[in-house]
């Protein structure tokens, strides 16, 4: 048995440093982080996000696309814009630092702010408005271009190499003079050369580059040969070019096609001010992204009904979906959506086939397309990889998808300078590395939520073009406030409960035994951090699990290293009779603590459930089974008896005591487990799977990671694969000295031709299959009579063991990483810097304030957006010198970085 070692001295150090931290919480003190405050925010969000809200209200406008739409002249008054509202948005949406477009989580500009700012300046210049805005934008370019390019330079992303030279040329053609000198001049020249190479080597549309050159229509220079007919040929059914407002705006100005105009009118009817980067948007994808965001922020528990309703509709649509013809250029968006839907649906108990997203494995052209553009599609690949976390037995297509996505993610990270996603979202590389080095099954929910709040780019849903789709600023501040208050409120509860647990352990003498592992903090940390997604704030489960884990660790150590056979037999018999009369010393301490725990659980359960619900006898039988298994193992150890594999595993899966923890804790879930499920003869398959997987994890750990195990992203392993001869000899000797055995050694003994590495591989193979079975039993209906909440507690328990044994035995060591995790989970407040106010969408025309009429006032009273009933198709040139399609640009087309 296993479970942790942290000294009282360490605990005191953590308390001293962390209590001060708690007093400096960024929002309010721990006393003010009230449940009522959180409930008020939840109520507000339910009204805003789930009351038939327009999905476009959740996505921030694209400065680049809005600027391009605002450049379209009115066919009846060519000296005025067709869509005045877009120009109005551009005029009013410049940030105080002088730029338009992308910014990171702290409000600082990203590389895509350069073309977005220049596009906005061109739009203002075209209509002779916003002189001060243009001056401020130009000052920003001169002050920041070199720094931004330096960070992303050599070489810069493909999309940037296409669009930046074009927008520089366009800005200069309308009289916006940029002066590049010194190193900046050399960098810009290099980017121009990079564009030339791209245009010379790429086809207009091919499977080797995503997105294709045609999607950069605005950025194609005058000498690039493309006819009107070819543009019209590639219009989508809705009249757009790759669903891009900016590309379609340019296509309309070039061709005058009524289909393009119809698309733009539909766009402006739905988004009357700032337009998004992609239109139309996939409503299901937006809703799935909202659910994903709430889960990763640790807020899903507050929106259970709303999430279930969304996923039920999505599941119904997937079940009714027939075979689709997929256009190669929309494959990334579809694959992201399908893999996200698969993961969310399966995690919430819906029956869904892996082929709902693994369809790409049957299409060689799509596989080639993804491989050729893996750097650009790393966000899609990451989502595919995450979807394979919830793999069931026999789902070989998921194994293939996992291997395929992992290999390409490794390649993407190694080629970071070529990866557009990693350029625009610098923290994305960290996310990839964490996903591959620390598997989902070994991560605890509470810490995952913290990392997402801290790393997340404020309100990112996913990435489109060269900027993020974000939750509207009408909601983002409150969303992050809710996430932080929720996390900090849980921290305050955990802090209080840890004090209670520490006092209980001390009062009953468990922390003063003088031998073995003093584990109070580790046990509570694991109990709290693993179950934050499932348990209510006031759940009794955390305390029940933590007290049980402390008692198990102390008792197991007593059986392993301190007690004589007489003492062990006497203690086990006392547990059988449930009578501590005659016990002394350590045996008396252990029994009294156990008696207190069982009586406390039984009394609280009786109070909760009412008369006729006495579980004391069932709990005593459960604990007696555990003590009996420890006694049996002690007898094997002292006598030198070597059991068979089957005999060992039958006892070892009980002695690991994972079932003891989850079954008694499940009594306090809602709904509670049936009382008869506490009896050994009535254990459900999911319980037995938990027992065997935790035992095998414990046994493999003894031989894993002892030669500097591989933890880098180039390895899927849980730790080191092989052992050097000295370590192997040491481990064998250690087991002989301890008189203990485990499943790895038993396999080695029964297979003389196998070395220790073969035995580890054999046991790991069994473990991997059993984990898949357990995940299937937890996430599927009809395989168990246990309530869903109890099944998820089983999964949380497995994740705790996997976390402790991921690469070495963290439970029996005082590693700085583990201590840091404990401090972050329970004590240290969130390290999150609130971003500067982001660009806010303007009110609808009927809600406008007087200060937003500046552009109209400058251009005159007739400058109004008009509804065009009939339009004769003709080309509409921009009012500036140009040849062919001009030196114009478009930023990255629908770059699917759906985080």
C-alpha positions in Angstrom: 0.0 0.0 0.0 1.1 3.6 -0.6 -0.2 7.0 0.0 2.8 10.4 1.5 5.6 12.0 3.3 5.7 15.6 4.3 7.1 16.7 7.7 5.4 19.0 10.2 8.3 21.4 9.6 7.3 21.6 5.9 3.7 22.1 6.8 4.5 25.0 9.1 6.7 26.6 6.4 3.8 26.4 4.0 1.4 27.8 6.5 3.6 30.8 7.4 4.3 31.8 3.8 0.8 31.1 2.5 -1.3 32.7 5.2 0.3 36.0 4.2 -0.5 35.3 0.6 -4.2 34.6 1.4 -4.4 38.0 3.0 -3.6 39.7 -0.4 -6.2 38.0 -2.6 -6.7 40.2 -5.7 -10.5 40.6 -5.4 -11.6 40.4 -1.8 -10.5 38.7 1.3 -11.3 35.0 1.9 -14.2 36.0 4.2 -15.7 38.1 1.4 -15.4 35.4 -1.2 -18.9 34.4 -0.4 -21.0 31.8 -2.0 -23.7 34.4 -2.6 -21.4 36.6 -4.6 -20.5 33.6 -6.8 -24.2 32.7 -7.2 -25.0 36.3 -8.3 -22.4 36.1 -11.0 -23.6 32.6 -12.1 -27.2 33.9 -12.3 -26.0 36.9 -14.4 -24.1 34.6 -16.8 -27.1 32.2 -17.2 -29.2 35.2 -18.3 -26.5 36.5 -20.7 -25.0 33.3 -22.2 -27.9 30.8 -22.2 -31.1 32.9 -22.8 -31.3 32.6 -26.5 -28.4 35.1 -26.9 -27.1 35.8 -30.4 -23.9 33.8 -30.8 -22.2 36.8 -32.6 -22.5 38.8 -29.4 -19.9 36.5 -27.8 -17.2 37.1 -30.4 -15.2 40.3 -30.6 -15.0 42.1 -34.0 -12.0 41.8 -36.2 -10.4 45.2 -36.8 -8.8 44.0 -40.0 -12.0 42.6 -41.6 -14.1 45.5 -40.4 -11.6 47.9 -42.0 -11.8 46.1 -45.3 -15.5 46.1 -45.4 -15.5 49.8 -44.6 -13.4 50.4 -47.7 -16.2 49.4 -50.1 -17.6 52.6 -51.8 -21.3 53.2 -52.1 -22.3 52.4 -55.7 -24.6 55.4 -55.7 -22.2 57.8 -54.1 -18.6 56.4 -54.7 -17.1 59.1 -52.6 -18.8 57.6 -49.5 -18.6 54.2 -47.9 -21.3 51.6 -48.5 -21.1 50.4 -44.9 -20.7 53.6 -42.8 -21.2 51.7 -39.6 -18.0 49.7 -40.2 -16.0 52.9 -40.7 -17.6 54.3 -37.6 -16.4 51.2 -35.6 -12.9 51.6 -37.0 -12.8 55.3 -36.0 -13.9 54.6 -32.5 -12.1 51.3 -31.7 -8.5 52.3 -31.7 -6.8 51.4 -28.4 -5.3 54.1 -26.4 -1.8 52.8 -27.2 -2.5 53.6 -30.9 -3.1 50.2 -32.4 -6.0 48.1 -33.7 -6.2 44.3 -33.7 -4.7 41.6 -31.6 -3.5 41.8 -28.1 -2.5 39.2 -25.5 -3.9 38.5 -22.1 -2.3 41.6 -20.6 -3.5 44.0 -23.2 -0.2 44.1 -25.1 -0.1 44.1 -28.9 0.7 40.9 -30.8 2.2 40.6 -34.2 -1.2 40.7 -36.0 -1.7 44.2 -34.6 0.7 45.5 -37.3 -1.4 44.6 -40.4 -4.7 45.3 -38.5 -3.5 48.8 -37.6 -2.3 49.6 -41.1 -5.6 48.4 -42.6 -7.5 50.6 -40.2 -5.3 53.5 -41.1 -5.9 52.9 -44.8 -9.6 52.8 -44.3 -9.6 56.1 -42.5 -7.3 57.7 -45.0 -9.4 56.5 -47.9 -12.4 58.5 -46.6 -10.4 61.4 -45.3 -11.4 61.1 -41.7 -9.5 60.3 -38.4 -6.3 62.3 -39.0 -5.4 62.1 -35.3 -6.2 58.3 -35.3 -3.8 57.8 -38.3 -1.1 59.8 -36.6 -1.4 57.8 -33.4 -1.4 54.5 -35.4 1.7 55.6 -37.3 3.4 56.5 -34.1 2.6 53.0 -32.8 4.0 51.3 -35.9 7.3 53.3 -35.7 7.6 52.6 -31.9 6.7 48.9 -31.9 7.2 47.3 -35.3 10.9 46.3 -34.7 10.1 44.8 -31.3 7.1 42.8 -32.5 9.0 41.6 -35.6 12.0 40.7 -33.6 10.0 38.4 -31.4 8.5 36.5 -34.3 11.2 36.9 -36.9 13.4 34.5 -38.8 11.3 33.5 -40.5 8.0 35.1 -39.8 4.8 33.1 -40.2 3.6 32.4 -43.7 0.4 34.5 -43.4 2.4 37.5 -42.2 4.9 37.2 -45.0 2.0 37.4 -47.4 0.0 40.2 -45.9 2.5 42.5 -44.3 4.4 43.5 -47.5 1.0 44.1 -49.2 -0.4 46.4 -46.5 2.9 48.3 -46.3 2.6 48.9 -50.1 -1.1 49.8 -49.8 -0.5 52.3 -47.0 2.3 54.0 -48.9 0.1 54.2 -52.0 -2.5 56.3 -50.1 0.1 58.6 -48.6 0.8 56.9 -45.3 4.6 57.1 -45.2 6.4 54.7 -42.9 10.1 55.0 -42.3 12.0 51.8 -41.7 15.6 52.2 -40.8 18.5 50.1 -39.5 17.6 46.6 -38.3 13.9 47.1 -39.0 14.6 48.0 -42.6 16.6 44.8 -43.0 13.8 42.7 -41.4 11.1 44.2 -43.6 13.2 43.6 -46.7 13.6 39.9 -45.6 9.9 39.6 -45.2 9.4 41.0 -48.7 11.8 38.4 -50.0 9.9 35.7 -48.1 6.7 36.8 -49.8 8.3 36.6 -53.2 9.4 33.1 -52.6 5.9 32.0 -51.5 4.2 33.6 -54.5 6.8 32.0 -56.8 6.4 28.5 -55.5 2.8 28.1 -54.4 -0.3 27.4 -56.5 -3.5 29.4 -56.0 -5.1 26.4 -54.3 -3.3 23.2 -53.4 -3.2 20.5 -50.7 0.3 21.5 -49.5 -0.5 24.9 -48.1 -3.3 25.9 -45.7 -4.9 28.3 -46.1 -4.4 28.5 -49.9 -3.1 31.6 -51.7 -6.6 32.4 -53.1 -7.8 33.0 -49.5 -5.3 35.9 -49.4 -7.0 37.7 -52.3 -6.4 41.2 -50.9 -2.7 40.5 -50.5 -1.9 39.3 -54.0 0.2 42.0 -55.7 -0.7 43.6 -59.1 1.6 41.3 -61.1 0.1 38.1 -59.7 -2.0 36.7 -62.5 -5.6 35.9 -61.5 -8.7 36.6 -63.6 -12.1 37.7 -62.6 -13.4 34.4 -63.8 -11.2 32.5 -61.5 -12.4 34.6 -58.5 -16.0 34.0 -59.4 -15.3 30.3 -59.9 -14.1 30.0 -56.3 -17.0 31.8 -54.7 -18.8 29.7 -52.1 -22.5 29.0 -52.3 -23.1 32.0 -50.0 -21.1 34.3 -52.3 -18.0 34.5 -50.1 -14.3 33.7 -50.5 -13.6 31.2 -47.8 -16.2 32.8 -45.5 -13.9 35.7 -45.1 -15.5 39.2 -44.9 -12.2 40.9 -45.9 -11.5 38.6 -48.9 -15.1 38.8 -50.0 -15.0 42.6 -49.7 -12.1 42.7 -52.1 -13.8 40.1 -54.4 -16.8 42.4 -54.6 -14.8 45.5 -55.4 -13.0 43.6 -58.2 -16.0 41.7 -59.7 -19.1 43.5 -58.6 -20.8 40.2 -58.3 -24.3 40.3 -56.7 -23.5 37.1 -54.8 -20.7 38.9 -53.0 -23.0 41.8 -52.2 -25.7 39.5 -50.8 -23.1 37.9 -48.5 -21.9 41.3 -47.3 -25.4 42.6 -46.7 -26.2 39.4 -44.7 -23.1 40.0 -42.7 -23.9 43.6 -41.9 -27.5 42.7 -41.0 -26.2 40.3 -38.4 -23.2 42.3 -37.3 -24.1 45.9 -38.0 -20.9 47.4 -36.6 -17.7 45.4 -36.2 -17.6 42.2 -38.2 -16.0 38.9 -37.2 -13.1 37.2 -38.9 -15.3 34.5 -40.3 -19.0 34.6 -41.4 -21.2 32.7 -41.1 -20.0 31.1 -37.9 -20.8 27.6 -36.8 -23.3 28.0 -34.0 -22.6 24.5 -32.6 -18.9 25.2 -32.5 -19.4 28.4 -30.6 -21.6 26.7 -28.1 -19.2 23.8 -27.7 -16.4 26.3 -27.2 -18.4 28.0 -24.5 -18.9 24.7 -22.7 -15.2 23.9 -23.1 -14.3 27.3 -21.7 -16.5 26.9 -18.7 -15.1 23.4 -17.9 -11.5 24.5 -18.2 -12.1 27.5 -16.0 -13.6 25.1 -13.3 -17.1 26.6 -13.7 -19.0 23.7 -15.3 -20.5 22.7 -11.9 -22.5 25.9 -11.9 -24.0 25.4 -15.4 -24.9 21.7 -15.3 -28.4 22.0 -16.8 -27.3 24.4 -19.5 -24.3 22.3 -20.5 -26.5 19.2 -20.6 -29.0 20.9 -22.8 -26.3 22.1 -25.3 -24.7 18.7 -25.5 -28.0 16.9 -25.9 -28.8 18.9 -28.9 -25.3 18.4 -30.3 -25.5 14.7 -29.7 -28.8 14.5 -31.5 -27.4 16.3 -34.5 -24.4 14.0 -34.6 -26.6 10.9 -34.5 -28.7 12.2 -37.4 -25.7 13.4 -39.4 -25.2 11.5 -42.7 -22.1 11.2 -44.8 -20.7 14.6 -45.7 -18.6 15.8 -48.5 -15.8 17.8 -47.0 -13.9 20.6 -48.8 -10.2 20.4 -48.1 -10.0 24.0 -47.0 -12.7 23.6 -44.4 -11.3 20.3 -43.0 -9.4 21.9 -40.1 -12.4 23.7 -38.7 -14.6 20.6 -39.1 -12.0 18.3 -37.5 -11.6 20.6 -34.6 -15.3 20.8 -34.0 -15.8 17.0 -34.3 -12.9 16.2 -32.0 -14.1 18.7 -29.4 -17.7 17.4 -29.6 -16.4 13.8 -29.2 -14.5 14.6 -26.1 -17.3 16.7 -24.5 -20.0 14.3 -25.4 -18.1 11.2 -24.1 -17.1 13.0 -20.9 -20.7 13.7 -20.2 -21.9 10.1 -20.8 -23.2 10.3 -24.4 -22.7 7.4 -26.6 -20.5 8.6 -29.5 -18.4 6.7 -32.0 -14.7 7.5 -32.5 -15.5 7.7 -36.2 -17.4 11.0 -35.5 -14.0 12.6 -35.7 -11.6 9.9 -36.9 -13.0 10.1 -40.4 -9.9 11.9 -41.5 -7.9 8.6 -41.1 -9.7 7.2 -44.1 -8.7 10.0 -46.5 -5.2 10.0 -47.7 -5.5 13.5 -49.2 -6.7 14.9 -45.9 -3.9 13.1 -44.0 -1.4 14.6 -46.4 -2.9 18.0 -46.1 -2.7 17.9 -42.3 0.9 16.6 -42.4 2.0 19.3 -44.9 0.5 22.0 -42.7 1.0 20.5 -39.2 2.7 23.7 -37.9 -0.3 25.8 -38.9 -2.8 23.2 -37.6 -1.1 22.4 -34.3 -4.2 23.6 -32.4 -6.4 21.2 -34.3 -3.9 18.4 -33.7 -3.9 19.2 -30.0 -7.6 18.9 -29.8 -7.5 15.5 -31.7 -4.8 14.4 -29.2 -7.0 15.5 -26.2 -10.0 13.7 -27.6 -8.1 10.4 -27.5 -7.7 10.7 -23.7 -11.1 9.1 -23.3 -10.3 5.9 -25.2 -12.2 2.7 -24.6 -10.9 -0.8 -25.1 -10.6 -1.9 -28.8 -10.8 1.6 -30.2 -7.8 1.2 -32.4 -8.8 4.2 -34.6 -8.2 6.4 -31.5 -4.8 4.8 -30.9 -3.9 5.7 -34.5 -5.3 9.2 -34.2 -3.3 9.7 -30.9 -0.1 8.5 -32.5 -0.6 10.6 -35.6 -1.5 13.8 -33.7 1.3 13.4 -31.2 4.0 12.9 -33.8 2.9 16.0 -35.7 2.6 18.0 -32.4 6.2 17.1 -31.6 7.3 18.2 -35.0 5.3 21.5 -34.6 6.9 22.3 -31.3 10.4 21.6 -32.7 9.6 24.0 -35.6 8.3 26.7 -33.3 9.4 29.5 -35.5 7.3 28.2 -38.4 4.2 27.6 -36.3 1.7 30.5 -36.6 -0.3 29.4 -33.6 2.8 29.5 -31.4 3.7 32.9 -32.7 0.4 34.6 -32.0 -0.3 32.6 -28.8 3.1 32.2 -27.1 1.7 30.1 -24.2 0.4 27.6 -26.6 3.7 25.8 -26.7 3.5 25.3 -23.0 0.1 23.8 -23.3 1.3 21.3 -25.9 4.3 20.3 -23.9 2.2 19.9 -20.7 -0.5 17.8 -22.5 2.2 15.4 -23.8 4.5 15.2 -20.8 1.8 15.0 -18.2 -1.2 12.9 -19.4 -4.8 13.9 -18.6 -5.2 10.8 -16.4 -2.4 12.1 -14.2 -3.6 15.7 -13.8 -5.8 17.0 -11.0 -8.8 19.1 -11.8 -8.2 21.9 -9.3 -4.7 22.6 -10.6 -5.8 22.3 -14.2 -8.3 25.0 -13.6 -5.7 27.2 -12.1 -3.3 26.8 -15.0 -6.0 27.6 -17.5 -7.1 30.8 -15.6 -3.5 31.9 -15.4 -2.3 30.9 -18.9 -5.5 31.5 -20.8 -5.5 34.6 -23.0 -8.4 36.2 -20.9 -11.4 35.1 -22.9 -10.1 33.1 -25.8 -12.5 30.7 -27.4 -10.5 29.8 -30.5 -8.3 31.5 -33.1 -9.4 32.8 -36.4 -7.3 34.5 -39.1 -4.5 36.2 -37.2 -6.5 37.1 -34.1 -8.5 35.3 -31.4 -12.2 34.9 -31.3 -13.0 36.2 -27.8 -15.9 36.3 -25.6 -17.4 39.7 -26.0 -16.1 42.3 -23.6 -19.6 42.7 -22.3 -18.9 39.4 -20.5 -15.2 38.7 -20.2 -14.4 40.7 -17.1 -17.3 39.0 -15.2 -16.3 35.6 -16.5 -12.8 35.9 -15.2 -14.0 37.4 -12.0 -16.3 34.4 -11.6 -13.5 31.9 -12.3 -11.2 33.6 -9.9 -13.7 34.0 -7.1 -14.7 30.4 -7.5 -11.1 29.2 -7.3 -10.2 31.4 -4.4 -13.4 30.5 -2.5 -12.5 26.8 -2.9 -9.0 27.6 -1.7 -10.5 29.2 1.5 -12.6 26.1 2.1 -9.6 23.8 1.5 -7.5 25.8 3.9 -10.1 25.6 6.6 -10.7 21.9 6.0 -6.9 21.1 6.1 -6.7 22.8 9.5 -9.6 20.5 10.7 -7.9 17.4 9.2 -4.6 18.3 10.8 -6.3 18.7 14.2 -8.1 15.4 13.8 -4.9 13.5 12.9 -3.1 15.1 15.9 -6.0 14.5 18.4 -6.2 10.8 17.6 -2.4 10.4 17.7 -1.9 9.5 14.0 0.6 12.3 13.4 2.8 11.2 16.4 3.3 7.5 15.7 7.1 7.9 15.3 7.4 5.8 12.2 6.4 5.7 8.6 5.0 8.5 6.5 3.4 11.6 8.0 1.0 12.4 5.2 -1.8 14.7 6.4 -1.2 17.4 3.9 -0.6 15.1 0.9 -3.8 13.1 1.6 -6.0 16.2 1.9 -4.4 17.8 -1.1 -5.1 14.8 -3.3 -8.7 14.5 -2.0 -9.5 18.1 -2.7 -7.6 18.8 -5.9 -8.8 15.7 -7.7 -12.5 16.2 -7.1 -13.1 19.9 -7.4 -15.1 19.4 -10.6 -17.5 16.9 -9.0 -18.0 18.1 -5.4 -20.0 21.0 -4.0 -18.3 23.5 -1.8 -19.7 22.0 1.4 -19.2 18.3 0.5 -18.4 15.9 3.2 -16.5 13.7 0.7 -13.2 15.5 0.9 -12.9 15.0 4.7 -14.0 11.4 4.5 -11.4 10.5 1.9 -8.6 12.5 3.5 -9.2 10.9 6.9 -9.4 7.5 5.4 -6.2 8.0 3.4 -4.3 9.2 6.5 -5.5 6.1 8.5 -4.7 3.7 5.7 -1.1 5.1 5.3 -0.4 4.9 9.0 -1.9 1.4 9.4 -0.2 0.1 6.2 3.2 1.3 7.4 2.6 -0.3 10.8 1.9 -3.7 9.0 4.9 -3.2 6.7 7.6 -2.0 9.0 6.8 -1.7 12.7 4.3 -4.3 14.0 5.2 -7.7 15.2 3.1 -10.6 13.9 1.4 -10.9 17.3 0.5 -7.2 17.2 -0.8 -7.4 13.6 -2.9 -10.5 14.3 -4.3 -8.9 17.5 -5.2 -5.6 15.7 -6.8 -7.5 12.8 -8.9 -9.6 15.2 -9.9 -6.4 17.1 -11.2 -4.9 13.8 -13.1 -8.2 13.0 -14.8 -8.0 16.5 -14.8 -4.2 16.4 -13.7 -4.2 19.9 -10.4 -2.5 21.0 -10.3 -3.9 24.5 -6.8 -5.0 25.4 -5.0 -3.1 22.6 -2.1 -0.9 23.7 0.4 1.4 22.0 0.2 1.8 18.3 -2.5 -0.8 17.8 -4.7 1.1 20.2 -4.1 4.4 18.5 -4.9 2.9 15.0 -8.1 1.2 16.2 -9.4 4.2 18.1 -8.9 6.5 15.1 -10.6 3.9 12.9 -13.5 3.6 15.3 -14.0 7.3 15.4 -13.9 7.6 11.6 -16.5 4.8 11.0 -18.8 6.0 13.8 -18.6 9.6 12.5 -19.4 8.5 8.9 -22.3 6.3 10.0 -23.8 8.9 12.2 -23.7 11.6 9.5 -25.1 9.2 7.0 -27.9 8.3 9.3 -28.7 12.0 9.9 -28.6 12.6 6.2 -30.7 9.7 5.0 -33.0 9.0 8.0 -34.1 5.9 9.9 -33.2 2.5 8.5 -30.0 3.7 7.0 -27.3 2.5 9.4 -24.2 1.7 7.5 -21.9 1.1 10.5 -21.8 -2.7 10.0 -21.1 -2.4 6.3 -18.3 0.0 6.9 -16.7 -2.3 9.5 -16.8 -5.2 7.1 -15.2 -3.1 4.5 -12.3 -2.1 6.8 -11.9 -5.6 8.1 -11.4 -6.9 4.5 -8.6 -4.3 4.1 -6.9 -5.1 7.4 -7.1 -8.8 6.6 -5.3 -8.3 3.3 -2.5 -6.4 5.0 -2.1 -9.2 7.5 -2.0 -11.8 4.7 0.8 -9.8 2.9 2.7 -9.5 6.2 2.5 -13.2 6.7 3.8 -13.8 3.1 6.6 -11.4 3.7 7.8 -12.8 7.1 7.5 -16.4 5.9 9.0 -15.9 2.5 6.0 -17.3 0.8 5.7 -16.5 -2.9 2.0 -16.4 -4.1 0.9 -17.1 -7.6 0.0 -14.1 -9.8 -3.7 -14.7 -9.3 -3.4 -15.1 -5.6 -1.2 -12.0 -5.3 -3.5 -9.9 -7.3 -6.6 -11.0 -5.5 -5.1 -9.8 -2.2 -3.1 -6.9 -3.6 -6.1 -5.2 -5.2 -7.7 -5.1 -1.7 -4.6 -4.1 0.2 -4.1 -1.0 -2.0 -7.3 0.2 -0.3 -8.5 2.5 -3.1 -12.0 0.9 -2.9 -12.1 1.5 0.8 -11.8 5.2 0.2 -14.2 5.7 -2.7 -17.0 3.4 -1.4 -17.4 5.1 2.0 -17.0 8.5 0.4 -19.8 7.6 -2.2 -22.2 7.4 0.7 -22.2 11.3 0.8 -22.7 11.9 -2.9 -26.1 12.8 -4.3 -27.5 10.3 -5.1 -25.8 8.1 -2.6 -24.7 4.6 -3.5 -26.9 1.7 -2.4 -25.8 0.3 1.0 -25.4 -3.2 -0.4 -22.7 -1.9 -2.7 -20.4 -1.6 0.3 -20.2 -5.4 0.7 -17.3 -7.2 -1.0 -19.6 -9.6 -2.8 -21.5 -6.7 -4.4 -18.6 -4.7 -5.8 -19.4 -3.3 -9.2 -16.9 -4.0 -12.1 -15.9 -0.3 -12.0 -14.8 -0.7 -8.4 -12.9 -3.9 -9.2 -11.2 -2.1 -12.1 -10.1 0.7 -9.8 -8.7 -1.8 -7.3 -6.6 -3.6 -9.9 -5.4 -0.5 -11.8 -4.2 1.2 -8.6 -2.4 -2.0 -7.5 -0.6 -2.3 -10.8 0.3 1.4 -10.8 1.9 0.9 -7.4 3.8 -2.2 -8.5 5.1 -0.7 -11.8 6.3 2.4 -9.9 8.9 0.4 -8.1 10.8 -0.1 -11.4 10.0 3.1 -13.2 12.0 6.3 -13.6 15.0 5.1 -11.8 17.5 5.7 -14.6 16.5 9.3 -15.2 13.1 8.5 -16.7 12.1 10.3 -19.8 9.7 13.1 -19.1 10.2 15.1 -22.3 7.5 15.5 -24.9 9.3 13.0 -27.2 8.0 10.2 -25.0 4.6 8.9 -24.3 5.9 6.8 -21.4 4.9 7.3 -17.8 8.6 7.2 -16.9 11.8 5.4 -17.9 11.4 2.3 -20.1 14.5 0.4 -19.1 16.8 -0.1 -16.1 20.5 -0.1 -15.9 22.0 -3.4 -14.4 23.0 -1.7 -11.2 19.5 -0.4 -10.5 17.9 -3.7 -11.5 20.1 -5.5 -9.1 19.4 -3.0 -6.3 15.7 -3.3 -6.7 15.8 -7.0 -6.6 17.9 -6.9 -3.5 15.6 -4.3 -1.9 12.5 -6.5 -2.5 14.4 -9.5 -1.0 15.5 -7.5 2.1 11.9 -6.2 2.6 10.6 -9.7 2.1 7.9 -8.2 -0.2 6.9 -9.0 -3.7 4.8 -7.4 -6.4 3.2 -8.3 -9.7 6.3 -7.2 -11.8 8.6 -9.5 -9.8 6.1 -12.4 -10.0 6.0 -12.2 -13.7 9.7 -12.1 -13.9 10.0 -15.2 -11.7 7.4 -17.1 -13.8 9.2 -16.0 -17.1 12.9 -16.7 -16.6 13.6 -15.7 -20.2 12.3 -12.2 -19.6 14.3 -9.4 -18.1 12.8 -6.8 -15.8 12.1 -4.5 -18.7 10.0 -7.1 -20.4 8.1 -7.7 -17.2 7.4 -4.0 -16.7 6.2 -3.8 -20.3 3.9 -6.8 -19.8 2.3 -5.3 -16.6 2.0 -1.9 -18.2 0.1 -3.5 -21.1 -2.4 -5.0 -18.7 -2.6 -1.7 -16.8 -3.3 0.3 -20.0 -6.1 -2.0 -21.0 -7.6 -1.9 -17.5 -7.5 1.9 -17.4 -9.4 2.0 -20.7 -12.0 -0.4 -19.2 -12.4 1.8 -16.1 -12.8 4.9 -18.2 -15.5 3.1 -20.3 -17.4 2.0 -17.2 -17.2 5.6 -15.8 -18.3 7.3 -18.9 -20.9 4.8 -20.3 -24.4 4.1 -19.2 -25.6 0.6 -18.6 -22.3 -0.9 -17.4 -22.8 -0.2 -13.7 -25.6 0.3 -11.2 -23.5 3.0 -9.4 -24.7 6.6 -9.8 -22.6 8.7 -12.2 -21.2 10.8 -9.3 -19.8 7.7 -7.7 -18.3 6.5 -10.9 -16.5 9.8 -11.4 -15.1 9.6 -7.9 -13.6 6.2 -8.9 -12.0 8.0 -11.9 -10.7 10.8 -9.6 -9.1 8.2 -7.4 -7.4 6.6 -10.3 -6.1 10.1 -11.4 -4.7 10.6 -7.9 -2.7 7.4 -8.0 -1.6 8.1 -11.6 -0.4 11.6 -10.5 1.6 10.2 -7.6 3.1 7.4 -9.7 3.5 9.2 -13.0 7.3 9.0 -13.2 8.3 8.3 -9.6 6.8 7.7 -6.2 5.8 11.3 -5.3 3.8 10.0 -2.4 6.9 8.8 -0.6 9.1 11.8 -1.4 9.3 15.4 -0.6 9.8 16.9 -4.0 9.8 20.6 -4.6 7.3 20.1 -7.5 4.8 18.3 -5.2 5.2 21.0 -2.4 4.6 23.7 -5.0 1.5 22.0 -6.2 0.1 21.8 -2.7 0.8 25.5 -2.1 -0.9 26.4 -5.3 -3.9 24.3 -4.7 -4.5 25.3 -1.1 -2.7 28.5 -0.2 -1.2 30.7 -3.0 -3.7 33.0 -4.6 -4.0 33.1 -8.3 -1.2 34.8 -10.2 -3.3 36.6 -12.8 -2.8 40.1 -14.1 -6.0 41.7 -15.2 -5.8 42.8 -18.8 -6.3 46.4 -19.8 -9.8 47.1 -21.1 -10.2 45.5 -24.5 -11.8 47.0 -27.5 -15.5 47.1 -26.9 -18.2 46.6 -29.6 -20.1 49.7 -30.3 -23.8 49.9 -29.3 -26.4 49.1 -32.0 -27.5 52.2 -34.1 -30.5 52.7 -31.9 -28.3 52.7 -28.8 -25.7 55.1 -30.0 -24.4 57.9 -28.0 -23.6 61.3 -29.4 -19.8 60.8 -29.3 -20.1 58.0 -31.9 -21.3 60.4 -34.6 -17.9 61.9 -35.3 -17.4 60.3 -38.6 -20.9 61.1 -39.9 -20.4 64.7 -38.8 -17.2 65.0 -40.8 -18.6 63.4 -44.0 -21.9 65.3 -43.8 -25.5 64.4 -43.2 -25.9 62.3 -46.2 -23.3 59.8 -44.9 -25.6 57.1 -43.8 -25.7 53.4 -44.2 -28.3 52.5 -46.9 -30.3 49.4 -47.6 -29.7 48.6 -51.2 -32.7 46.9 -52.8 -31.2 46.5 -56.3 -27.7 46.7 -57.5 -26.3 46.4 -61.0 -23.1 44.4 -60.9 -20.0 46.3 -61.9 -16.4 46.5 -60.6 -15.9 49.1 -57.8 -12.3 50.3 -57.7 -10.7 51.7 -54.6 -10.2 55.5 -55.0 -6.4 55.1 -55.2 -3.9 54.4 -57.9 -3.5 50.7 -58.5 -3.0 48.1 -61.3 -4.8 44.9 -61.4 -5.8 43.9 -57.9 -3.5 46.5 -56.3 -1.0 46.1 -53.5 -3.5 45.1 -50.9 -3.6 42.4 -48.2 -5.5 40.0 -46.1 -4.5 38.4 -42.8 -4.5 34.7 -42.0 -7.5 32.9 -43.2 -9.5 31.1 -40.5 -6.5 29.8 -38.6 -8.1 27.3 -36.4 -6.3 27.7 -33.1 -9.3 26.6 -31.1 -7.7 26.3 -27.7 
